[in-house]
Amino acid sequence: MEMDDFIKGLVVGGIIGGALGILYAPKSGKKTRADISKSADDLYDKTKDHYEHGLKKIEEMVDQGSDQYTEKKEKLKKSIEAGVKTLKEDLASFRKA
């Protein structure tokens, strides 16, 4: 997780640094605006990629949690059924005695 944050910070920092470099570079206004527009598009694409990646991770975690819930629920159900069966057997033995 820390490495992902580092990489994200590196990418965002690079884009911001690039944008500042473009702003202070001696270019024509038209060229500078085009470069800023391209940088903004790149930032949007990278942000969208990070969002989609994060969304996939969340979906995977939800699926995994759902699977674990179902598994635990089934184990509990079997344990309760076994307990009820044992109780019925013990009651039957007690009544016979």
ROSE-4610 file (N, C-alpha, C; in Angstrom, 1 decimal, always signed):
// ROSE-4610
residu = [M/M/M/E/E/E/M/M/M/D/D/D/D/D/D/F/F/F/I/I/I/K/K/K/G/G/G/L/L/L/V/V/V/V/V/V/G/G/G/G/G/G/I/I/I/I/I/I/G/G/G/G/G/G/A/A/A/L/L/L/G/G/G/I/I/I/L/L/L/Y/Y/Y/A/A/A/P/P/P/K/K/K/S/S/S/G/G/G/K/K/K/K/K/K/T/T/T/R/R/R/A/A/A/D/D/D/I/I/I/S/S/S/K/K/K/S/S/S/A/A/A/D/D/D/D/D/D/L/L/L/Y/Y/Y/D/D/D/K/K/K/T/T/T/K/K/K/D/D/D/H/H/H/Y/Y/Y/E/E/E/H/H/H/G/G/G/L/L/L/K/K/K/K/K/K/I/I/I/E/E/E/E/E/E/M/M/M/V/V/V/D/D/D/Q/Q/Q/G/G/G/S/S/S/D/D/D/Q/Q/Q/Y/Y/Y/T/T/T/E/E/E/K/K/K/K/K/K/E/E/E/K/K/K/L/L/L/K/K/K/K/K/K/S/S/S/I/I/I/E/E/E/A/A/A/G/G/G/V/V/V/K/K/K/T/T/T/L/L/L/K/K/K/E/E/E/D/D/D/L/L/L/A/A/A/S/S/S/F/F/F/R/R/R/K/K/K/A/A/A]
num = [1/1/1/2/2/2/3/3/3/4/4/4/5/5/5/6/6/6/7/7/7/8/8/8/9/9/9/10/10/10/11/11/11/12/12/12/13/13/13/14/14/14/15/15/15/16/16/16/17/17/17/18/18/18/19/19/19/20/20/20/21/21/21/22/22/22/23/23/23/24/24/24/25/25/25/26/26/26/27/27/27/28/28/28/29/29/29/30/30/30/31/31/31/32/32/32/33/33/33/34/34/34/35/35/35/36/36/36/37/37/37/38/38/38/39/39/39/40/40/40/41/41/41/42/42/42/43/43/43/44/44/44/45/45/45/46/46/46/47/47/47/48/48/48/49/49/49/50/50/50/51/51/51/52/52/52/53/53/53/54/54/54/55/55/55/56/56/56/57/57/57/58/58/58/59/59/59/60/60/60/61/61/61/62/62/62/63/63/63/64/64/64/65/65/65/66/66/66/67/67/67/68/68/68/69/69/69/70/70/70/71/71/71/72/72/72/73/73/73/74/74/74/75/75/75/76/76/76/77/77/77/78/78/78/79/79/79/80/80/80/81/81/81/82/82/82/83/83/83/84/84/84/85/85/85/86/86/86/87/87/87/88/88/88/89/89/89/90/90/90/91/91/91/92/92/92/93/93/93/94/94/94/95/95/95/96/96/96/97/97/97]
x = [+0.8/+0.0/+0.9/+2.0/+2.8/+3.5/+3.8/+4.5/+3.5/+2.2/+1.2/+1.1/+1.0/+0.9/+2.1/+3.3/+4.5/+4.5/+4.1/+4.0/+3.0/+1.8/+0.8/+1.3/+2.0/+2.6/+3.6/+4.4/+5.5/+4.8/+3.8/+3.1/+2.4/+1.7/+1.0/+2.1/+3.1/+4.2/+4.8/+5.1/+5.7/+4.8/+3.5/+2.6/+2.5/+2.4/+2.4/+3.7/+4.8/+6.1/+6.2/+5.7/+5.6/+4.8/+3.6/+2.7/+3.4/+4.0/+4.7/+5.9/+6.6/+7.7/+7.1/+6.0/+5.4/+5.0/+4.4/+4.0/+5.1/+6.3/+7.4/+8.4/+8.1/+9.0/+8.7/+9.8/+9.5/+9.0/+7.7/+7.0/+5.9/+5.3/+4.2/+3.0/+2.0/+0.8/+0.0/+0.0/-0.8/-0.1/+1.2/+1.9/+1.8/+1.9/+1.8/+0.4/-0.7/-2.0/-2.2/-1.6/-1.7/-1.0/+0.1/+0.9/+0.1/-0.5/-1.3/-2.5/-3.1/-4.3/-3.9/-2.7/-2.2/-1.9/-1.3/-1.0/-2.3/-3.3/-4.6/-5.2/-5.2/-5.7/-5.0/-3.6/-2.9/-3.2/-3.3/-3.7/-5.1/-6.0/-7.4/-7.3/-6.6/-6.5/-5.9/-4.8/-4.1/-5.1/-5.8/-6.7/-7.8/-8.3/-9.4/-8.9/-7.6/-7.0/-6.9/-6.5/-6.3/-7.7/-8.7/-10.1/-10.6/-10.4/-10.9/-10.2/-8.9/-8.1/-8.6/-8.8/-9.3/-10.7/-11.5/-12.9/-12.8/-11.9/-11.8/-11.3/-10.4/-9.9/-11.0/-11.8/-13.0/-14.0/-14.2/-15.2/-14.6/-13.3/-12.7/-12.8/-12.6/-12.7/-14.1/-15.1/-16.5/-16.9/-16.4/-16.7/-16.1/-14.8/-14.1/-14.9/-15.3/-16.0/-17.3/-18.0/-19.3/-19.1/-18.0/-17.7/-17.4/-16.6/-16.3/-17.6/-18.5/-19.7/-20.5/-20.7/-21.5/-20.8/-19.5/-18.8/-19.0/-18.9/-19.1/-20.6/-21.5/-22.9/-23.2/-22.6/-22.9/-22.3/-21.1/-20.4/-21.3/-21.8/-22.7/-23.9/-24.5/-25.8/-25.5/-24.4/-24.1/-23.8/-23.2/-22.9/-24.2/-25.1/-26.4/-27.2/-27.2/-27.9/-27.3/-26.0/-25.4/-25.7/-25.8/-26.2/-27.6/-28.5/-29.9/-30.1/-29.3/-29.4/-28.9/-27.8/-27.3/-28.2/-28.8/-29.8/-31.0/-31.5/-32.6/-32.3/-31.1/-30.6/-30.5/-29.9/-29.8/-31.2/-32.1/-33.5/-34.1/-33.9/-34.5/-33.9/-32.6/-32.0/-32.4/-32.6/-33.1/-34.5/-35.3/-36.7/-36.8/-35.9/-35.9/-35.5/-34.6/-34.0/-34.9]
y = [-1.2/+0.0/+1.3/+1.3/+2.4/+2.7/+1.6/+1.7/+2.3/+1.9/+2.5/+4.0/+4.4/+5.8/+6.6/+6.0/+6.6/+6.8/+5.8/+5.9/+6.9/+6.9/+7.9/+9.3/+9.5/+10.8/+11.2/+10.3/+10.5/+10.9/+10.2/+10.6/+12.0/+12.2/+13.5/+14.6/+14.4/+15.4/+15.7/+14.6/+14.8/+15.6/+15.4/+16.1/+17.6/+17.8/+19.2/+19.9/+19.2/+19.8/+20.1/+19.2/+19.4/+20.6/+20.7/+21.8/+23.2/+23.2/+24.4/+24.8/+23.8/+24.0/+24.6/+24.1/+24.6/+26.0/+26.4/+27.7/+28.7/+28.3/+29.2/+29.1/+28.2/+28.1/+29.2/+29.7/+30.7/+30.2/+30.0/+29.5/+30.5/+30.3/+31.2/+30.8/+31.7/+31.4/+30.2/+30.1/+29.0/+27.7/+27.6/+26.4/+26.0/+27.0/+26.8/+26.3/+26.9/+26.4/+25.0/+24.6/+23.3/+22.3/+22.7/+21.8/+21.6/+22.7/+22.6/+21.7/+21.8/+21.0/+19.5/+19.3/+17.9/+17.3/+18.2/+17.7/+17.5/+18.3/+18.1/+16.8/+16.5/+15.3/+14.1/+14.2/+13.1/+12.9/+13.9/+13.8/+13.2/+13.6/+13.0/+11.5/+11.1/+9.7/+8.9/+9.4/+8.7/+8.6/+9.7/+9.7/+8.7/+8.6/+7.7/+6.3/+6.0/+4.7/+4.3/+5.2/+4.9/+4.7/+5.4/+5.2/+3.9/+3.5/+2.2/+1.0/+1.2/+0.2/+0.1/+1.2/+1.2/+0.5/+0.8/+0.3/-1.2/-1.7/-3.2/-3.8/-3.2/-3.7/-3.8/-2.7/-2.7/-3.8/-4.0/-5.1/-6.4/-6.6/-7.9/-8.1/-7.1/-7.2/-7.5/-6.9/-7.2/-8.6/-9.1/-10.5/-11.4/-11.2/-12.0/-12.0/-10.9/-10.8/-11.5/-11.4/-12.1/-13.6/-14.1/-15.5/-16.0/-15.2/-15.6/-15.6/-14.7/-14.6/-15.9/-16.2/-17.4/-18.7/-18.8/-19.9/-20.0/-18.9/-18.9/-19.2/-18.7/-19.0/-20.4/-21.1/-22.5/-23.3/-23.0/-23.7/-23.5/-22.3/-22.1/-22.9/-22.9/-23.7/-25.2/-25.7/-27.1/-27.4/-26.5/-26.6/-26.6/-25.7/-25.7/-26.9/-27.4/-28.6/-29.8/-29.9/-30.9/-30.8/-29.6/-29.4/-29.8/-29.5/-29.8/-31.4/-32.0/-33.4/-34.1/-33.6/-34.2/-34.0/-32.8/-32.5/-33.4/-33.7/-34.6/-36.0/-36.4/-37.8/-37.9/-36.8/-36.9/-36.9/-36.1/-36.1/-37.4/-38.0/-39.4/-40.4/-40.3/-41.2/-40.9/-39.7/-39.3/-39.8/-39.7/-40.2/-41.7/-42.4/-43.9/-44.3/-43.5/-43.9/-43.7]
z = [+0.0/+0.0/+0.0/+0.8/+0.8/-0.5/-1.2/-2.5/-3.5/-3.5/-4.3/-4.1/-2.8/-2.5/-3.0/-2.9/-3.4/-4.9/-5.6/-7.0/-7.5/-6.8/-7.1/-6.9/-5.7/-5.5/-6.5/-6.9/-7.9/-9.2/-9.6/-10.9/-10.8/-9.8/-9.6/-9.5/-8.7/-8.6/-9.9/-10.7/-12.0/-12.9/-12.9/-13.7/-13.3/-12.0/-11.5/-11.9/-11.7/-12.1/-13.5/-14.3/-15.8/-16.2/-15.5/-15.8/-15.4/-14.2/-13.8/-14.8/-15.2/-16.2/-17.5/-17.9/-19.1/-19.0/-17.8/-17.5/-17.6/-17.0/-17.0/-18.1/-19.0/-20.2/-21.2/-21.9/-22.9/-24.2/-24.2/-25.4/-25.8/-26.9/-27.3/-26.5/-26.4/-25.6/-26.2/-27.5/-28.1/-27.8/-27.9/-27.6/-26.1/-25.2/-23.8/-23.4/-24.0/-23.8/-24.3/-25.4/-25.9/-25.0/-24.5/-23.5/-22.2/-21.7/-20.5/-20.8/-21.9/-22.2/-22.3/-22.9/-22.9/-21.6/-20.7/-19.3/-18.6/-18.8/-18.1/-18.5/-19.8/-20.4/-19.8/-19.7/-19.1/-17.7/-16.9/-15.5/-15.4/-16.2/-16.2/-16.5/-17.5/-17.8/-16.7/-16.1/-15.0/-13.8/-13.5/-12.4/-12.6/-13.8/-14.2/-14.0/-14.4/-14.3/-12.8/-12.0/-10.5/-9.9/-10.3/-9.8/-10.2/-11.5/-11.9/-11.2/-11.0/-10.3/-8.9/-8.2/-6.8/-6.8/-7.7/-7.7/-7.9/-8.7/-8.9/-7.6/-6.9/-5.6/-4.6/-4.6/-3.7/-4.0/-5.3/-5.7/-5.3/-5.5/-5.1/-3.6/-2.8/-1.4/-0.9/-1.6/-1.3/-1.6/-2.8/-3.2/-2.2/-1.8/-0.9/+0.5/+0.9/+2.2/+2.1/+0.9/+0.7/+0.8/+0.1/+0.1/+1.5/+2.3/+3.7/+4.5/+4.3/+5.1/+4.8/+3.5/+3.2/+3.8/+3.7/+4.3/+5.8/+6.5/+7.9/+8.3/+7.5/+7.7/+7.6/+6.6/+6.4/+7.5/+8.0/+9.1/+10.4/+10.6/+11.8/+11.7/+10.5/+10.3/+10.6/+10.1/+10.3/+11.8/+12.5/+13.9/+14.7/+14.3/+15.0/+14.8/+13.5/+13.2/+14.0/+14.1/+14.9/+16.3/+16.8/+18.2/+18.5/+17.6/+17.8/+17.7/+16.8/+16.7/+18.0/+18.5/+19.7/+20.9/+21.0/+22.0/+21.9/+20.7/+20.5/+20.9/+20.6/+21.0/+22.5/+23.1/+24.6/+25.2/+24.7/+25.3/+25.1/+24.0/+23.8/+24.7/+24.9/+25.9/+27.3/+27.7/+29.0/+29.3/+28.2/+28.4/+28.5/+27.9/+28.0/+29.4/+30.0/+31.2/+32.4]
